[in-house]
Amino acid sequence: MSHDAEAGLPGELPGYLPLYSGKVRELFAPIDPETGLVDRSRLLLVASDRISAFDHVIDSPIPDKGAVLTQLSLWWFDQLADLVPHHVIDTAVPARVAGRAINVRRLRMLPVECIARAYLTGSGLSDYRETGSVCGVELPAGLVDGSRLAEPIFTPTTKAPFGQHDEPMRFEDVEDELGPALAARVRDLTIAILARGNEIAADRGILIADTKVEYGVDPVSLGLPTADAEEEIDWTTVDPDAIQVVLADEVLTPDSSRFWRASQWEPGHPQTSYDKQVLRDWLLSADSGWDRSSNQAPPPLPDEVIELTRARYVEAYETLTGRTFTPDPAASDPTSSGPTVQS
C-alpha cells in the first residue's frame, strides 16, 4: 500500500481538479462532465489520516482519523446551526473518499485563526506564566495548568503559510486586520461556539478546554465573481451586517480542540485528554529522542501511541454523538446525508 493510501488520501480523483494539500486536508474542485469546466463555486474537502503536532506533519498516519474528524464536524454543524451558518452542501462524494469527505461552498477565508479558551493550558499557559496574560487578555494571578477561566477568552493567531508558525495576536491586531465590527463578530461567534460546545459536552462527561475555528465569506457578497479571484480584500471595509460569516473547515474536533474527561479534571497538572495530546506528550518525552527546538522533523510514532491516539479520537466521537463510529456511515445507513443544508 502506498504512503498516500495509508494516510487515507485518494490520489487522483476522476472528475476533480486537485487544488491544495494541507497538513490534514486535501481540496479538489469538481469538473463539469459535459463542459469540462471547473466549478468554482464549490469544493470537495477530504480529511486525511495525517496528524500534525508542533507545526510538523508526523510521518505516522492515525487510522480512520479523517473519517472521525469529518463525521464529528458534521454532527457539530447541526448542533451549532442556530448560531452560525456552515459551509456544507452535502456528503454525496466519490466512494473512494466516502465518510471522510464533504462537498462545501467555496468561500473567501478570513486571514485570522480564531481561538477561544475556557481553561488555561498549552501555549496559553506558557504565555500566562511569562506575562500574566494571553494574547493581551490579562488574567488573575495564581492560575495553574487546567484552571477554569472566569469566562471564555478570545486568543487569536495569525494564519501562517504551511511550514511557518502561527503568531499570537491581540484583539487590537485583529481589529487592524478585519476592522472593529468584523473583528467583534468573529470574536463573539468563536466564544459562543465554545460555550455551546461545553454546554452539550458537559452532559456527556467532556470538558472542551479550547478550540480553533475558521470563517469564510461568500465571494459574491464581496463583489468578487469567484472565491479564487485575484483581487485583494480590504477586510476593514467589510460590513459584517451586509455579509454572511460562514463557519468552515472543521469544528470542535480532537484536532481543533482539547477535550478532557470531566470526571478526572484536576487543575495543577496535564489532564486526561481525548485529543492528540497523547502524541504531543510522547514527542516531548525522552522516549522519542526528539528536541522540539532543533527544527528537525519529529520521528515516526510507535504503534502503541498510534493505537492510543486512534482510540481517543473514536472515544471522543462516540461519547459526544452517542453513535457507534464506522468509517463510512452511509454504508450502514443509506439515509445518512450529513447535516442540514444551508443556503
N, C-alpha and C positions, 0 to 999 in steps of 0.2 A: 504494500500500500504506500502511495506517495505521501510525503510530509503534508501537502495541502489536504489530501483526503483525510489524513489522521486528524487534522485541525478542523474538519467539517467544512472545508472550502469547496465550492462547486467546480472550480476550474472554469472552463469556457461554458457559457450557457447559450444555447441556440436561441436567437430572437432577442438577445440582450447585449448591450454595449457596456463593457466594464469601464467604470469611471474613476473609482477611488478604492484604495486599500488602506485601511487604518489599523490601529493596534488590535482591534477586535472585529470591526465590521467591514464588509465589502458593499460597495454601491454599484448598481447596474441601472442603465436606462433601457426601457423597453423599446423595441424596434417594430414599427407597424409592418405586419407581414405583407400587406398589399402595396404600400408605397415605398417601403424600405427606409422611411424617415424615422428619426429618433423622436420619441415622445418626450418633450422637455418639461412636461407638467408633473411627471411622477417618477418615482424611483422604486427599484427593488432593493430592499435593505436586508442584507444577510448577516447574521451574527455567527461568527466562527467560534471554535473552541479554544482559540488563543487566549492567553491571560497575560496581563501586564502587572508590573509592580515597580515602584520607584522609577517610573518613566522608561522602563525597559520591557520589551516583549520577551517572555520567558520561553525557552526552547522546549517546552513540555505542554502540549495541549491538555485541557481538562475535559474528558469525555462528556458529551451532552451539555456542556456549559452554554453553548449558543442557544440551544433549544430552551433551557431554563430561563435565560435572560429574556428571550423573545416572548415566551408564554407568560412569564410573570409580569412583564411590561404590559402585555395585552390586558391582563386582569386588572392591573392598577389603572390603566387608561379609563376603564369603565368606572372604577371607584372614584376617580377624580373628574369625571366628565362635567359635573356641575360647577367645578372651579375654573377649569381651563380647557379649551378645545385641544385635541390631539391631531397628529398628522396621519393617522392610519386610514387607508382606503379600504383594504380587505386583506384576507390571507389566502387568496386564490393564486398560489405561487407554483413554480415548477416542482415536480415530485422530488427532484434531487435535493431541494432545499426546504421541503415541507417541514413544518414545526419550528424552523429556525429563521424564517424569512417572512417579511410583510411587504405589501405594496403601500407606499406612502406618498403624500403630497410633496412636491419638490419646492422647498422654501429657501428664502434668503436668510441665513442663520445670523443671529446676533453675535458679535465678536467678544462675548464675555462668558466665562464659565460661572454659572450661578450656583452657589453652595449655601446651604443653611445648616446650622448646628444646634442641636438640643442638648448635647452633652459635650464635655471637653475631653478630647483625646487627639492622638495623631499629630499632624503638623500644627493644629490649633493649640494643642497643649505645649508644644515646643515654643511657639510664638509667645504664649502667655507666660511661660517661665522666664523668657528673656525680657519681655516688655510690659507684662501685666495686661496685655490687650491682644486681640486677634483681629487683624485687618482694620486696625484703628478703633475697634469697639472695646472700650475699657471694661474690664471685668473685676469683681471684688477680689480681695486678697484671700489666700488660703484654699483655693481650689486645687484639686488633685486629679490624677488620671481617672476619668469616669464620672466626674462631678456633673450633676444635672444643673443646667443653667436656669436662671430665674425665668427666662423666656428665650425662645429660639433667636439666634442672631444670623445675620447675612454676612458671609465671608467670601466674597467673590475672588476669582483669579483671572489672569489673562488667559486667552486661548492660544497657547503657543503652537507653532508648527510641530509636526511629528519629529521626535528626537530631541526637542528642546523642552525646557522646564516651564510649566505654568508659574507665574509670579503672583503673589498676593496683591490684592487691590483694596484700597479704602473705598468707602461708598462715594466719596468725592471724586475718585478716579473714574468710577462707573458713570457718574453724572457727566464728567468731561467727555466720556466715550459715547454715551447714549442720550445725553440731555437729562435734566432733572425729572421730567414727567415719566419718560420711558424707564429710567433707572428705578424710580419708585415702584412702577408697575411690576417689573421683574423681581424686585426685592420682595414685594408683598406676596406675589404669586409663589415664589420659592419657599417662603416661610409658611404659607398656607398649605402647600403640598406636604411639607414635612409634618406640620401639625395634624393634617388629615391622616397621613400615613401612620402616625403614632396613635391616633385615636383608634384606628382599625387594628393595628398590630398589637396594641396593649391587650385586647380581648383574646389574642392568640398567644400571649406569653412572650412577645418580642418587643424590644425597645429599638427604635431607629435613632442612632446617635447623631448621624449627619447624612446629608445626601447632596448629590450634584445633579443638576438638570440643565437642559439646553432648550432654547427657544428659537423659533424662526417666524418669518412673516411671509405671507403670500406676495410674490413679487409684483403681481398686477396692482395690488393696493399701494405699492411703492412707485408706480408709474413705469415699471420695467416689463418688457414683453415676456421674459423668462427668468428663472432663478439664476441661470448661468450667464446672464447678460454681463458685459464687461464694465458697465457703469458702476462707479463707486457710490456708496450710500453715505450721506451725511446723516447719521442716526440722530444727531442732536436736533435736527429739524423735523423729525417724525413725531406726529401727534398720536400717542397710544390710543386715544379715543376714536381715531379715524382709521385704525387698522385692527387686525386680529392677531394678538400674540399667541402663537401656537406652540404647545409642548411637543418636542421632537426627540428623536433618538431613543433613549430608554428612560425608565423612571422607576425609582425605588427598588432596584435590583441589588444583589450582592456585589456587583461590580461598581455600582454608582453610590452605594450607601454602606454604612456599617450597621449590621443587625446584631443585637445582643440578646442573650437569654435573660428575660426579666427576672426569673427565679434565682439567678446566680449573680445579678448585678450587685457590685460592692465597690464603691469608689476607693481609689488608692492603689489600684493595680490594673493591668490589662484585663479586659472582660472576655468571657467565653463568647465567641462570635460565630455567625453563620456565613461569614463572607471570606474574602481572600486574605484575612489576617493570618490564617494558618500558614500560608506560604510566605507572607511577609516575615513572620516570626522565624521560620526556618532559614530564610535568606540572611537574616541578621544574626543567626546563631553561629557558634563556632563550627558546627557540623557542616555548614555549607562551604566554609573556606572562602567566602566572598567578602570583599571590602567595598562597602557602598560608596566610599569616597574615591575609589580607584577609577571610576568611569568605564570600567570593564563590564561586559555583559555578564549577567548572573549565570550560574551553572544550571544545567537541567535539574528538574526536581526528582527526588527519589519516588518510587512507586507509592510508598505509604503516604507521602504528602499529597500526591495526585489523587489518590483514592479518598483521603480525608477531605480534601477540598471539594471534590465532586459530591461527597456525601453531605457536606454542609450546605452546598448550593441547593441540592434536591430537598433537603430538610426544610430550608427556608421557603421554597416554593410550596411544598405540601402543607407546612404549618400555616402559612398565610392564606392560601386559597382553599384549603380543605379538600383538595383534589389529589389523586394519585398521579405522579409525574409519568408521562410517556413522551418519548422524543417527538412523536408525530400524533397529536391528539385527534386530528381529523381521521386518522386511520381507524381509531376505535370509536369515534363519534362523528359520523358523516354530516351531522347537522352543525358541527362546530365551524364558525366562520369568523371568529375574532370579536373585537369589541364593537360597540355601537358605532356605525359610520357617521362621521360628522361632515357637514358641508361648510 
